[in-house]
Amino acid sequence: AGIIVLLHLFAVMVIARRLADILTAGSRIFGTYIGPTDLGRTGMRLLRKPFIGSTISNYYLPKEASLRLTGYSNEKTVSNIDLDERRTKRGRGPVKKGQGKKAQKRAKDSAKAAAKKK
């Protein structure tokens, strides 16, 4: 009786191993998930989707080409910097913070108010 039980256990183990092999082969062929499914959210739904990163990156032009098409390039930015430097030398550059039109008007108004108080 003990040998029959051992033979039965051996047969069950062989069948279980073959079933596992069949499941893994099927999962490779059909791209399904083998494992416990009662875990709740496993993220397998996202992993089954095809990877689209390369498709998206191929959709857009390379940065250099897009800059050339829009008219911007490194030469243009360099010339803009040179233009800004020349304007500041002539006194036509951007004003410093706190020295714009509003600040000048505020200073003028405060000077008038101070003159009236005296």
Secondary structure by P-SEA (a helix, b strand, c coil): caaaaaaaaaaaaaaaaaaaaaaaaaaaacccccccccccccccccccccccaaaaaaacccaaaaaaaacccaaaaaaaaaaaaaaaaaccccccccccaaaaaaaaaaaaaaaaac
